[in-house]
Each structure stands twice: as structure tokens, then as C-alpha cells.
């Protein structure tokens, strides 16, 4: 674009051909108008290019921010996945411990049930022995009474 403007400037400043002044003047005016239009277009293109560069830099800044944000989010996702996996392992261990505890509880409950049966049997046996002891004490008392009567009758 600059090369074209330079060529136009050379043509405009070169000695005019042998034509009439008005024709030459019109050509110069036309060339000036074209040059001015080209300069205006060139200036507008430069302004547009500058605006595009500014937009590009702004877009690159936004892209950098989003890339940073994305990296942060990816790191957070990775950390949360590790925590989730760790929680799952912990949950599995707790589940196994719960199963073991439930088995142990069932065994303890069975043992308690067995002990209750043995205590009930021991209570029954104790009651039986208490009843027998009472009967024996009653017989003893009767026998002692009879012995005393015999001793009293012999002593007379």
C-alpha cells in the first residue's frame, strides 16, 4: 500500500506532459483525490489493525485467565477424586469392620443366651436344693423332737 502511494506521489510531482493545463490540472486533482482516498483507507486500515491488536491482547489475557482457572479446577477435581477414592476405601474398611462387629455381636448374643439358660438351670437346681434342704431341716427337727422325747422318757 505504501509503495503504491509512493508511486502516485512520484507521478504527481513528475513534469507534466505536454497537454493542456486544465487537463493536467484535472489529472493532478484526480491523482490527489485518489492519493487522499488511499491515505484515508491506509489510515483506517492501520486504526483497524491497531484495534484488532488490542482485541487480540485482551482476548489472550482472557484466555490466560481461563487457562489458569481451568488448571485450578482440574487440580480441584483431581484432589476431590482422590478424596472420594480414599473415602470409598475407608467406607469399605468400615463396612468390613461393621460386618466383623455384627458377627461378634451375634456370637456375644448367643453366648448371653447360653449363659441365661445356664443361669436359669442353676436357679432351678438351687431352688430344688433349697427345697430339699428345707425338707431335710424339717425331718431333722422332727427327729430331734423324737430324740428329746425318747431321752425324756428314758430319764424318768
TISE-298295 format. One record per residue: y negated, z, x negated of N, C-alpha, C in turn; residue number from 1. Coordinates in steps of 0.001 Angstrom, whole numbers, plus 500000, padded with zeros to 6 digits. Layout:
N
+--------+--------+--------+--------+--------+--------+--------+--------+--------+------+
:   n_yy :   n_zz :   n_xx :  ca_yy :  ca_zz :  ca_xx :   c_yy :   c_zz :   c_xx : resi :
+--------+--------+--------+--------+--------+--------+--------+--------+--------+------+
:      Y :      Z :      X :      Y :      Z :      X :      Y :      Z :      X :  NUM :
...
+--------+--------+--------+--------+--------+--------+--------+--------+--------+------+
//
This chain:
156
+--------+--------+--------+--------+--------+--------+--------+--------+--------+------+
:   n_yy :   n_zz :   n_xx :  ca_yy :  ca_zz :  ca_xx :   c_yy :   c_zz :   c_xx : resi :
+--------+--------+--------+--------+--------+--------+--------+--------+--------+------+
: 501173 : 500000 : 499168 : 500000 : 500000 : 500000 : 498757 : 500000 : 499118 :    1 :
: 498742 : 500835 : 498070 : 497591 : 500859 : 497167 : 497426 : 499531 : 496448 :    2 :
: 498537 : 498902 : 496090 : 498476 : 497615 : 495382 : 497818 : 496565 : 496258 :    3 :
: 498126 : 496600 : 497553 : 497550 : 495632 : 498486 : 496046 : 495849 : 498601 :    4 :
: 495614 : 497097 : 498636 : 494185 : 497415 : 498712 : 493482 : 496947 : 497451 :    5 :
: 494124 : 497137 : 496304 : 493541 : 496706 : 495032 : 493356 : 495190 : 495016 :    6 :
: 494363 : 494486 : 495492 : 494263 : 493012 : 495533 : 493129 : 492595 : 496457 :    7 :
: 493016 : 493241 : 497588 : 491935 : 492903 : 498525 : 490572 : 493177 : 497903 :    8 :
: 490462 : 494270 : 497169 : 489191 : 494595 : 496510 : 488832 : 493542 : 495462 :    9 :
: 489812 : 493061 : 494730 : 489565 : 492020 : 493719 : 489100 : 490728 : 494384 :   10 :
: 489786 : 490415 : 495463 : 489414 : 489183 : 496166 : 487998 : 489281 : 496714 :   11 :
: 487654 : 490407 : 497169 : 486350 : 490601 : 497794 : 485228 : 490542 : 496770 :   12 :
: 485518 : 491085 : 495547 : 484487 : 491083 : 494517 : 484494 : 489808 : 493683 :   13 :
: 485489 : 488951 : 493801 : 485550 : 487699 : 493028 : 484440 : 486759 : 493503 :   14 :
: 484028 : 485857 : 492653 : 482966 : 484917 : 493057 : 483423 : 484053 : 494227 :   15 :
: 482571 : 483912 : 495109 : 482884 : 483165 : 496331 : 482990 : 481683 : 496030 :   16 :
: 483840 : 481052 : 496777 : 483991 : 479604 : 496593 : 482751 : 478909 : 497140 :   17 :
: 482736 : 477756 : 496903 : 481581 : 477008 : 497328 : 481717 : 476673 : 498799 :   18 :
: 481406 : 477664 : 499585 : 481403 : 477459 : 501021 : 480079 : 477953 : 501522 :   19 :
: 479908 : 477808 : 502722 : 478618 : 478216 : 503268 : 478503 : 479729 : 503239 :   20 :
: 477319 : 480223 : 503147 : 477054 : 481652 : 503063 : 477559 : 482388 : 504284 :   21 :
: 477379 : 481823 : 505413 : 477801 : 482524 : 506633 : 479311 : 482619 : 506697 :   22 :
: 480005 : 481560 : 506298 : 481472 : 481583 : 506295 : 481965 : 482594 : 505273 :   23 :
: 481332 : 482602 : 504142 : 481679 : 483521 : 503088 : 481380 : 484952 : 503513 :   24 :
: 480262 : 485120 : 504171 : 479894 : 486448 : 504668 : 480879 : 486918 : 505736 :   25 :
: 481302 : 486028 : 506578 : 482281 : 486379 : 507616 : 483624 : 486754 : 506997 :   26 :
: 483985 : 485999 : 505976 : 485238 : 486309 : 505285 : 485161 : 487698 : 504638 :   27 :
: 484011 : 487947 : 504030 : 483840 : 489259 : 503408 : 483898 : 490369 : 504469 :   28 :
: 483207 : 490152 : 505570 : 483230 : 491155 : 506636 : 484650 : 491363 : 507158 :   29 :
: 485367 : 490289 : 507321 : 486751 : 490379 : 507798 : 487609 : 491141 : 506791 :   30 :
: 487412 : 490776 : 505514 : 488161 : 491463 : 504465 : 487793 : 492948 : 504420 :   31 :
: 486506 : 493267 : 504557 : 486073 : 494667 : 504584 : 486710 : 495402 : 505762 :   32 :
: 486711 : 494755 : 506899 : 487315 : 495372 : 508083 : 488806 : 495626 : 507856 :   33 :
: 489477 : 494622 : 507298 : 490912 : 494783 : 507005 : 491136 : 495898 : 505985 :   34 :
: 490260 : 495897 : 504960 : 490373 : 496938 : 503945 : 490145 : 498314 : 504563 :   35 :
: 489111 : 498423 : 505387 : 488816 : 499698 : 506040 : 489969 : 500126 : 506948 :   36 :
: 490537 : 499183 : 507681 : 491678 : 499493 : 508552 : 492886 : 499955 : 507730 :   37 :
: 493115 : 499220 : 506640 : 494247 : 499574 : 505773 : 494006 : 500957 : 505165 :   38 :
: 492748 : 501216 : 504719 : 492428 : 502530 : 504158 : 492621 : 503639 : 505213 :   39 :
: 492203 : 503348 : 506439 : 492372 : 504321 : 507515 : 493868 : 504582 : 507786 :   40 :
: 494616 : 503486 : 507815 : 496057 : 503639 : 508037 : 496706 : 504412 : 506897 :   41 :
: 496253 : 504087 : 505669 : 496789 : 504768 : 504494 : 496467 : 506262 : 504555 :   42 :
: 495228 : 506582 : 504904 : 494805 : 507985 : 505023 : 495612 : 508682 : 506126 :   43 :
: 495794 : 508000 : 507270 : 496572 : 508577 : 508371 : 498025 : 508788 : 507943 :   44 :
: 498549 : 507822 : 507177 : 499929 : 507957 : 506681 : 500049 : 509139 : 505721 :   45 :
: 499048 : 509307 : 504841 : 499068 : 510443 : 503918 : 498985 : 511766 : 504694 :   46 :
: 498089 : 511814 : 505689 : 497974 : 513025 : 506512 : 499298 : 513315 : 507230 :   47 :
: 499878 : 512248 : 507771 : 501159 : 512394 : 508468 : 502250 : 512878 : 507502 :   48 :
: 502258 : 512299 : 506312 : 503243 : 512700 : 505294 : 503028 : 514172 : 504919 :   49 :
: 501762 : 514576 : 504799 : 501463 : 515975 : 504472 : 501931 : 516909 : 505588 :   50 :
: 501686 : 516499 : 506840 : 502159 : 517293 : 507977 : 503683 : 517386 : 507979 :   51 :
: 504342 : 516271 : 507683 : 505804 : 516270 : 507626 : 506310 : 517197 : 506515 :   52 :
: 505606 : 517192 : 505360 : 505998 : 518093 : 504271 : 505861 : 519543 : 504708 :   53 :
: 504758 : 519872 : 505377 : 504552 : 521246 : 505852 : 505647 : 521640 : 506844 :   54 :
: 505963 : 520707 : 507770 : 507028 : 520981 : 508735 : 508370 : 521144 : 508026 :   55 :
: 508583 : 520319 : 506994 : 509824 : 520419 : 506215 : 509928 : 521786 : 505554 :   56 :
: 508840 : 522237 : 504921 : 508854 : 523548 : 504265 : 509075 : 524667 : 505286 :   57 :
: 508418 : 524548 : 506438 : 508605 : 525555 : 507488 : 510056 : 525539 : 507973 :   58 :
: 510602 : 524339 : 508151 : 511997 : 524219 : 508593 : 512946 : 524788 : 507551 :   59 :
: 512663 : 524528 : 506282 : 513509 : 525059 : 505215 : 513455 : 526584 : 505187 :   60 :
: 512263 : 527149 : 505447 : 512139 : 528606 : 505490 : 512972 : 529172 : 506645 :   61 :
: 512906 : 528496 : 507785 : 513693 : 528945 : 508944 : 515183 : 528817 : 508636 :   62 :
: 515567 : 527722 : 508016 : 516980 : 527517 : 507655 : 517442 : 528616 : 506694 :   63 :
: 516592 : 528958 : 505732 : 516933 : 530028 : 504790 : 517101 : 531351 : 505519 :   64 :
: 516175 : 531639 : 506463 : 516290 : 532874 : 507242 : 517585 : 532886 : 508041 :   65 :
: 517902 : 531768 : 508681 : 519127 : 531703 : 509489 : 520366 : 531802 : 508607 :   66 :
: 520295 : 531203 : 507417 : 521441 : 531296 : 506495 : 521658 : 532749 : 506081 :   67 :
: 520565 : 533441 : 505779 : 520657 : 534853 : 505425 : 521212 : 535657 : 506593 :   68 :
: 520703 : 535390 : 507779 : 521160 : 536096 : 508988 : 522649 : 535808 : 509224 :   69 :
: 523043 : 534558 : 509028 : 524444 : 534172 : 509209 : 525334 : 534903 : 508211 :   70 :
: 524891 : 534973 : 506955 : 525670 : 535687 : 505939 : 525809 : 537158 : 506310 :   71 :
: 524712 : 537734 : 506784 : 524745 : 539141 : 507199 : 525729 : 539326 : 508347 :   72 :
: 525663 : 538437 : 509324 : 526572 : 538525 : 510471 : 528021 : 538326 : 510046 :   73 :
: 528258 : 537399 : 509137 : 529620 : 537173 : 508661 : 530146 : 538411 : 507943 :   74 :
: 529286 : 539041 : 507131 : 529697 : 540271 : 506445 : 529997 : 541366 : 507465 :   75 :
: 529179 : 541458 : 508500 : 529406 : 542454 : 509548 : 530717 : 542178 : 510266 :   76 :
: 530973 : 540906 : 510572 : 532226 : 540532 : 511246 : 533421 : 540894 : 510358 :   77 :
: 533318 : 540589 : 509066 : 534409 : 540927 : 508144 : 534649 : 542440 : 508115 :   78 :
: 533555 : 543208 : 508027 : 533674 : 544669 : 507996 : 534302 : 545187 : 509292 :   79 :
: 533862 : 544655 : 510418 : 534400 : 545103 : 511705 : 535871 : 544724 : 511856 :   80 :
: 536244 : 543546 : 511341 : 537653 : 543153 : 511399 : 538508 : 544092 : 510554 :   81 :
: 537995 : 544467 : 509369 : 538729 : 545420 : 508529 : 538859 : 546764 : 509239 :   82 :
: 537769 : 547202 : 509871 : 537823 : 548466 : 510614 : 538818 : 548367 : 511770 :   83 :
: 538800 : 547218 : 512469 : 539731 : 547026 : 513591 : 541168 : 547063 : 513096 :   84 :
: 541415 : 546382 : 511975 : 542773 : 546384 : 511410 : 543181 : 547794 : 510990 :   85 :
: 542247 : 548504 : 510360 : 542525 : 549880 : 509945 : 542779 : 550756 : 511164 :   86 :
: 541963 : 550562 : 512209 : 542166 : 551327 : 513443 : 543515 : 551008 : 514070 :   87 :
: 543919 : 549752 : 514005 : 545218 : 549359 : 514573 : 546350 : 550040 : 513803 :   88 :
: 546236 : 550059 : 512479 : 547261 : 550741 : 511664 : 547277 : 552232 : 511984 :   89 :
: 546097 : 552800 : 512088 : 546003 : 554232 : 512408 : 546601 : 554511 : 513787 :   90 :
: 546308 : 553619 : 514744 : 546847 : 553763 : 516099 : 548374 : 553668 : 516064 :   91 :
: 548911 : 552754 : 515252 : 550368 : 552636 : 515127 : 550965 : 553918 : 514553 :   92 :
: 550307 : 554469 : 513516 : 550798 : 555718 : 512914 : 550737 : 556849 : 513935 :   93 :
: 549634 : 556908 : 514685 : 549518 : 557948 : 515706 : 550573 : 557764 : 516794 :   94 :
: 550842 : 556507 : 517137 : 551882 : 556232 : 518134 : 553243 : 556691 : 517645 :   95 :
: 553539 : 556425 : 516371 : 554815 : 556869 : 515800 : 554872 : 558390 : 515760 :   96 :
: 553744 : 559005 : 515373 : 553705 : 560474 : 515343 : 553867 : 561041 : 516750 :   97 :
: 553262 : 560382 : 517731 : 553398 : 560825 : 519119 : 554852 : 560715 : 519574 :   98 :
: 555496 : 559610 : 519226 : 556904 : 559430 : 519589 : 557761 : 560527 : 518949 :   99 :
: 557495 : 560788 : 517657 : 558237 : 561862 : 516976 : 557970 : 563211 : 517641 :  100 :
: 556710 : 563448 : 517983 : 556351 : 564716 : 518640 : 557007 : 564825 : 520011 :  101 :
: 557064 : 563721 : 520732 : 557721 : 563741 : 522050 : 559213 : 564034 : 521911 :  102 :
: 559835 : 563448 : 520875 : 561256 : 563728 : 520630 : 561444 : 565204 : 520269 :  103 :
: 560565 : 565702 : 519410 : 560649 : 567105 : 519007 : 560417 : 568014 : 520214 :  104 :
: 559464 : 567651 : 521054 : 559188 : 568433 : 522264 : 560406 : 568442 : 523190 :  105 :
: 561032 : 567287 : 523355 : 562228 : 567207 : 524206 : 563336 : 568099 : 523632 :  106 :
: 563490 : 568065 : 522303 : 564511 : 568908 : 521668 : 564172 : 570389 : 521872 :  107 :
: 562884 : 570731 : 521727 : 562462 : 572126 : 521935 : 562674 : 572552 : 523385 :  108 :
: 562348 : 571657 : 524299 : 562557 : 571972 : 525711 : 564038 : 572173 : 526015 :  109 :
: 564898 : 571360 : 525408 : 566338 : 571523 : 525594 : 566795 : 572857 : 525002 :  110 :
: 566241 : 573184 : 523828 : 566595 : 574455 : 523179 : 566141 : 575622 : 524054 :  111 :
: 564925 : 575516 : 524611 : 564424 : 576572 : 525504 : 565325 : 576702 : 526727 :  112 :
: 565722 : 575560 : 527272 : 566621 : 575588 : 528434 : 567937 : 576261 : 528080 :  113 :
: 568492 : 575904 : 526909 : 569742 : 576531 : 526461 : 569553 : 578038 : 526264 :  114 :
: 568434 : 578433 : 525653 : 568167 : 579851 : 525428 : 567985 : 580592 : 526756 :  115 :
: 567355 : 579966 : 527723 : 567202 : 580593 : 529036 : 568579 : 580840 : 529670 :  116 :
: 569452 : 579839 : 529525 : 570807 : 580018 : 530065 : 571508 : 581171 : 529362 :  117 :
: 571353 : 581251 : 528038 : 571986 : 582341 : 527281 : 571375 : 583682 : 527651 :  118 :
: 570040 : 583710 : 527849 : 569387 : 584963 : 528263 : 569879 : 585370 : 529646 :  119 :
: 569996 : 584386 : 530555 : 570499 : 584693 : 531900 : 571926 : 585227 : 531817 :  120 :
: 572751 : 584613 : 530975 : 574132 : 585081 : 530804 : 574141 : 586481 : 530202 :  121 :
: 573235 : 586717 : 529233 : 573155 : 588042 : 528612 : 572668 : 589067 : 529627 :  122 :
: 571694 : 588680 : 530480 : 571222 : 589579 : 531538 : 572363 : 589902 : 532507 :  123 :
: 573119 : 588861 : 532867 : 574261 : 589090 : 533762 : 575267 : 590039 : 533100 :  124 :
: 575558 : 589811 : 531848 : 576503 : 590666 : 531100 : 575962 : 592090 : 531013 :  125 :
: 574648 : 592205 : 530735 : 574015 : 593522 : 530645 : 574094 : 594241 : 531993 :  126 :
: 573845 : 593522 : 533059 : 573935 : 594123 : 534401 : 575364 : 594589 : 534683 :  127 :
: 576318 : 593728 : 534312 : 577727 : 594079 : 534507 : 578072 : 595354 : 533733 :  128 :
: 577626 : 595398 : 532458 : 577912 : 596568 : 531627 : 577193 : 597816 : 532150 :  129 :
: 575984 : 597660 : 532652 : 575261 : 598793 : 533244 : 576004 : 599318 : 534477 :  130 :
: 576491 : 598372 : 535287 : 577254 : 598787 : 536476 : 578523 : 599538 : 536060 :  131 :
: 579228 : 599014 : 535076 : 580454 : 599673 : 534601 : 580133 : 601047 : 534019 :  132 :
: 579005 : 601125 : 533247 : 578609 : 602394 : 532649 : 578300 : 603411 : 533743 :  133 :
: 577627 : 602993 : 534801 : 577318 : 603887 : 535918 : 578605 : 604392 : 536573 :  134 :
: 579534 : 603464 : 536765 : 580810 : 603853 : 537378 : 581556 : 604850 : 536482 :  135 :
: 581538 : 604586 : 535178 : 582210 : 605481 : 534243 : 581533 : 606846 : 534209 :  136 :
: 580200 : 606845 : 534262 : 579483 : 608126 : 534290 : 579807 : 608905 : 535564 :  137 :
: 579930 : 608158 : 536665 : 580295 : 608829 : 537919 : 581707 : 609415 : 537811 :  138 :
: 582632 : 608636 : 537251 : 584018 : 609137 : 537083 : 584031 : 610342 : 536164 :  139 :
: 583201 : 610287 : 535105 : 583126 : 611380 : 534149 : 582639 : 612650 : 534868 :  140 :
: 581598 : 612453 : 535685 : 581045 : 613593 : 536410 : 582096 : 614189 : 537339 :  141 :
: 582848 : 613309 : 538017 : 583910 : 613780 : 538913 : 584949 : 614526 : 538098 :  142 :
: 585358 : 613940 : 536968 : 586389 : 614560 : 536123 : 585876 : 615879 : 535553 :  143 :
: 584628 : 615966 : 535177 : 584087 : 617210 : 534654 : 584078 : 618286 : 535758 :  144 :
: 583718 : 617821 : 536955 : 583738 : 618757 : 538087 : 585141 : 619284 : 538334 :  145 :
: 586116 : 618375 : 538255 : 587510 : 618790 : 538480 : 587949 : 619723 : 537337 :  146 :
: 587527 : 619403 : 536116 : 587895 : 620231 : 534972 : 587303 : 621629 : 535132 :  147 :
: 586116 : 621729 : 535584 : 585467 : 623013 : 535764 : 586187 : 623815 : 536856 :  148 :
: 586579 : 623132 : 537898 : 587312 : 623835 : 538966 : 588634 : 624358 : 538426 :  149 :
: 589310 : 623531 : 537614 : 590573 : 623945 : 537037 : 590372 : 625146 : 536086 :  150 :
: 589352 : 625084 : 535291 : 589071 : 626175 : 534344 : 588722 : 627441 : 535140 :  151 :
: 587986 : 627301 : 536196 : 587621 : 628465 : 537011 : 588883 : 629024 : 537676 :  152 :
: 589747 : 628236 : 538208 : 590956 : 628716 : 538872 : 591920 : 629318 : 537837 :  153 :
: 591959 : 628845 : 536651 : 592816 : 629393 : 535607 : 592229 : 630705 : 535080 :  154 :
: 591009 : 630836 : 535101 : 590363 : 632035 : 534580 : 590502 : 633173 : 535597 :  155 :
: 590839 : 633015 : 536727 : 590985 : 634079 : 537710 : 592291 : 634686 : 537643 :  156 :
+--------+--------+--------+--------+--------+--------+--------+--------+--------+------+
//
